[in-house]
């Protein structure tokens, strides 16, 4: 095994550090091992090993024209008539 002599200095938000280190402690994995694993995955995949994207937020009512609003309402009506609905509890649990 190669000797570990290089250092990585990173600034993170204190609460993020605390929460992450708490999870790592429960797993019995020190931060240095996690960082080393991350670096190895970057080398192996030649990429960041998780998805980086900007989520698309739902369009607000004042951002859409009448045709877009009507299309959304028609789709909802069609789904309701076809009985393609879900219980509200399922919808809310999916949002969490």
N, C-alpha and C positions, 0 to 999 in steps of 0.2 A: 504494500500500500504506500502511496506517495505521502511524504511528510506534509503536514498542514502548517505552512508558515505564512501564508498570505492572509491579510486582514481585509475585512469589508466593513466600512463605516457607513451606516445609513441612519437617517433621522426619520422617525415615525411618530405618529400621534401617541401620547402616553396611554390613552385608553385602548387603542388598537394593540399596542405592545402588550399591555396587561392581559387583555382577553386572549390574545394568541398564545402567550406564554402559559396561561392557565390551561389551555387545551393541550399544548405540547407537554406540559408537566403530567397531565392525566394520561397521556399516551406514552410517557417515559422517553420522549425524544427531545434532546436539547436543540435550541435555536440554531446552533452551528451546523448540526446534522441536517436540519430542514433547509437551511440556506445552501448547503453543499448539494443536497438532492435537487433543489430548484436549479442550481447552476448546471448540474449534470443533465437534467431534462432539457434545458435550453440548448446545450451542446448536442444532445442526441437528436432532438427534433428540429434543431436550427430555427426555433421559434419560441415564443412565450408559450408555455404548456397549458394555457387556459385561454378561453375566448376573451378578446378585448373588443368591445363594441359599444356604440352609443345607443342606448335603448330608445325606441321611438315611443314617445308619449302619446296617449290618445288625443285626438283633435278636440279642442274645446268648441262649444257651440258658436261662439263669436268668431271662430277662425274658419268656419265652413260656410259655403254658399247654400242656398235653398235646395238645390238639386242633390247635393251631398247629404244634407240632413234628411231629405225625403227618401233617399236610397237606403240610408241606415234604418230609418223607421220602417220602411217596407220590408227590409230583410228581417227585422225583429218580428213584424206582424206575420210574415210567411213562416218563420220558425215556430211561432206560437200556434198558428193554425195547423201546422204539421206535427204538433206535439213534440217538438224537439226542444224541450226545456229541461232545466235542472233545478233541483230544490235550492232555495236561497242559502241554506246552510252550507251546501256544497260549493256554491259560488264564493261565499265569504271565506270558507276554509282554503280555497284555492288562491285567494288574494293574500293570505297570510303567508 
